[in-house]
């Protein structure tokens, strides 16, 4: 998103056919129940055509308007996005195959509490209804995994009917991957990259 032309393209196309339903939902959810702001999903990604739903914890600072791009996007100017972008590219996962999201989609820049996780789960269930081609759900980090477990408990038939392949891994942020033990750090990073490779293989079936 450092390229202003690329950033302007994302803004111009945020209601493109494949992105419209999702970003109109974002418009509706912004400030809902006083929760605050929520970033759009960049049309660089697959939107309703996505085959992979990638779920993290919450939108980072570089998703904010002014401070950052205003979008969820692996091209954002932060280390977490860069790790995903590089890992996806190495695995052969195209941006158009992915749909980025968060366990708590409003901007808080901290871990969501129990009430916020429930709210995020409700929105995630709604989002799944907008993704008819979805095959794989990539849960990156404990908050994303908790959100999915809540969804499975609240809507078991909905999840079963979707037939999704679920892949769980570490959050790509530095804090989640860090350990004082270099061997542990390396193992976590390798598990994350292996998970991306697994997603790619699932898409090749």
Wavefront OBJ file of the C-alpha trace (Angstrom):
o trace
v 0.000 0.000 0.000
v 3.055 2.285 -0.090
v 2.301 2.750 -3.788
v -0.309 5.506 -3.833
v -1.610 4.302 -7.207
v -2.277 0.850 -5.785
v -3.973 2.375 -2.732
v -6.156 4.556 -4.961
v -7.128 1.515 -7.045
v -8.292 -0.311 -3.925
v -10.377 2.667 -2.869
v -11.851 3.126 -6.328
v -12.789 -0.549 -6.641
v -14.006 -1.226 -3.092
v -17.538 -1.789 -4.444
v -16.462 -3.847 -7.461
v -18.844 -6.779 -8.047
v -16.736 -9.325 -6.164
v -16.196 -6.959 -3.199
v -19.514 -5.125 -3.023
v -21.492 -7.413 -0.701
v -18.654 -7.635 1.796
v -17.815 -3.947 1.887
v -21.467 -2.949 2.036
v -21.666 -5.198 5.105
v -18.675 -3.304 6.524
v -20.509 -0.015 5.928
v -23.475 -1.387 7.861
v -21.380 -2.696 10.743
v -19.273 0.408 11.281
v -20.234 2.054 14.570
v -22.807 -0.685 15.222
v -23.645 -0.726 18.939
v -20.951 1.883 19.466
v -18.184 -0.547 18.524
v -16.372 1.900 16.312
v -14.597 1.696 13.008
v -14.000 -1.308 10.757
v -11.713 -1.489 7.700
v -12.896 -2.449 4.257
v -11.554 -5.586 2.576
v -9.268 -4.684 -0.318
v -10.626 -5.719 -3.729
v -7.113 -7.035 -4.374
v -8.480 -10.117 -2.619
v -11.149 -12.502 -3.863
v -14.173 -11.184 -2.016
v -17.200 -13.365 -2.672
v -15.132 -15.439 -5.115
v -12.564 -16.404 -2.456
v -11.729 -20.037 -1.827
v -9.732 -19.370 1.361
v -10.938 -17.400 4.372
v -7.933 -16.213 6.405
v -8.899 -15.184 9.958
v -6.614 -13.277 12.337
v -7.373 -11.550 15.662
v -8.287 -7.900 15.027
v -7.419 -5.179 12.479
v -3.941 -3.733 12.983
v -2.974 -0.038 13.017
v -2.012 -0.082 9.332
v -5.616 -0.831 8.392
v -6.762 2.556 9.696
v -7.638 5.465 7.437
v -4.945 8.107 7.529
v -2.514 6.045 9.598
v -2.663 3.210 7.085
v -4.594 2.004 4.075
v -8.156 1.726 5.384
v -8.229 -1.892 4.172
v -7.536 -5.435 5.242
v -4.867 -6.472 2.749
v -1.691 -8.537 2.638
v -0.115 -5.573 0.840
v -0.420 -3.336 3.922
v 2.775 -1.753 5.208
v 3.333 -3.813 8.343
v 5.339 -6.878 9.296
v 2.308 -9.112 9.893
v 0.912 -8.447 6.422
v 4.368 -8.903 4.897
v 4.807 -12.315 6.534
v 1.468 -13.434 5.148
v 2.126 -12.006 1.702
v 5.514 -13.697 1.466
v 4.258 -16.996 2.865
v 1.239 -17.094 0.577
v 3.384 -16.298 -2.453
v 5.906 -19.016 -1.591
v 3.069 -21.525 -1.209
v 1.446 -20.456 -4.486
v -1.693 -18.985 -2.889
v -2.962 -16.126 -5.039
v -4.437 -12.940 -3.478
v -7.600 -13.518 -5.495
v -8.085 -16.877 -3.781
v -8.086 -15.329 -0.308
v -10.466 -13.331 1.827
v -8.871 -11.667 4.907
v -10.946 -11.257 8.059
v -10.639 -11.009 11.842
v -12.134 -12.766 14.846
v -13.155 -9.284 16.028
v -13.491 -7.159 12.877
v -13.772 -3.729 14.545
v -10.592 -1.784 15.291
v -9.474 -2.164 18.920
v -5.741 -3.021 18.597
v -5.860 -5.472 21.503
v -7.179 -8.940 22.266
v -11.012 -9.063 22.246
v -12.827 -9.904 25.463
v -15.492 -12.617 25.769
v -18.374 -10.348 24.729
v -16.403 -9.075 21.751
v -15.560 -12.617 20.694
v -19.266 -13.468 20.670
v -19.980 -10.403 18.532
v -17.173 -11.346 16.163
v -18.509 -14.875 15.870
v -21.924 -13.556 14.847
v -20.374 -11.466 12.079
v -18.207 -14.368 10.924
v -21.327 -16.523 10.521
v -22.854 -13.787 8.382
v -19.684 -13.499 6.306
v -19.655 -17.222 5.538
v -23.050 -16.781 3.934
v -21.448 -14.393 1.431
v -18.725 -16.830 0.338
v -20.285 -19.519 -1.883
v -16.940 -20.780 -3.241
v -15.218 -21.083 0.117
v -13.270 -24.319 0.606
v -10.618 -23.650 3.267
v -10.672 -21.692 6.526
v -7.206 -20.657 7.735
v -7.280 -19.827 11.449
v -4.186 -17.837 12.363
v -3.783 -17.544 16.125
v -5.679 -18.489 19.262
v -8.343 -15.786 18.910
v -9.269 -16.921 15.400
v -9.374 -20.518 16.586
v -11.564 -19.579 19.568
v -13.951 -17.688 17.277
v -14.303 -20.752 15.052
v -14.960 -23.053 18.011
v -17.708 -20.702 19.160
v -19.196 -20.765 15.669
v -19.090 -24.564 15.537
v -20.903 -24.722 18.875
v -23.511 -22.106 18.001
v -24.183 -23.250 14.410
v -23.025 -26.889 14.025
v -25.325 -27.658 11.090
v -24.228 -24.509 9.270
v -20.580 -25.502 9.580
v -21.243 -29.117 8.632
v -23.151 -28.129 5.515
v -20.287 -25.871 4.448
v -17.871 -28.786 4.364
v -14.924 -26.487 5.036
v -11.372 -27.733 5.470
v -9.965 -26.010 8.561
v -6.244 -25.305 8.936
v -4.945 -23.835 12.210
v -1.606 -22.138 12.772
v 0.136 -19.357 14.669
v -0.739 -15.705 14.198
v 1.882 -14.211 11.842
v 2.591 -11.326 14.222
v 6.000 -11.163 15.893
v 4.577 -11.490 19.412
v 2.823 -14.781 18.644
v 5.886 -16.268 16.984
v 8.443 -15.105 19.545
v 10.054 -17.298 22.167
v 13.304 -16.905 24.131
v 14.261 -20.304 22.725
v 15.487 -19.986 19.102
v 14.450 -23.571 18.377
v 10.887 -22.836 19.478
v 10.783 -19.684 17.337
v 12.003 -21.636 14.324
v 9.475 -24.423 14.932
v 6.590 -21.977 15.179
v 7.607 -20.221 11.997
v 8.004 -23.511 10.162
v 4.591 -24.705 11.344
v 3.060 -21.479 10.031
v 4.689 -21.902 6.626
v 3.769 -25.583 6.507
v 0.159 -24.593 7.151
v 0.209 -22.277 4.139
v 1.570 -25.135 2.053
v -1.258 -27.332 3.288
v -3.817 -24.700 2.245
v -2.240 -24.579 -1.203
v -2.435 -28.363 -1.567
v -6.087 -28.340 -0.544
v -6.799 -25.816 -3.297
v -5.075 -28.052 -5.850
v -7.368 -31.010 -5.254
l 1 2 3 4 5 6 7 8 9 10 11 12 13 14 15 16 17 18 19 20 21 22 23 24 25 26 27 28 29 30 31 32 33 34 35 36 37 38 39 40 41 42 43 44 45 46 47 48 49 50 51 52 53 54 55 56 57 58 59 60 61 62 63 64 65 66 67 68 69 70 71 72 73 74 75 76 77 78 79 80 81 82 83 84 85 86 87 88 89 90 91 92 93 94 95 96 97 98 99 100 101 102 103 104 105 106 107 108 109 110 111 112 113 114 115 116 117 118 119 120 121 122 123 124 125 126 127 128 129 130 131 132 133 134 135 136 137 138 139 140 141 142 143 144 145 146 147 148 149 150 151 152 153 154 155 156 157 158 159 160 161 162 163 164 165 166 167 168 169 170 171 172 173 174 175 176 177 178 179 180 181 182 183 184 185 186 187 188 189 190 191 192 193 194 195 196 197 198 199 200 201 202 203 204 205
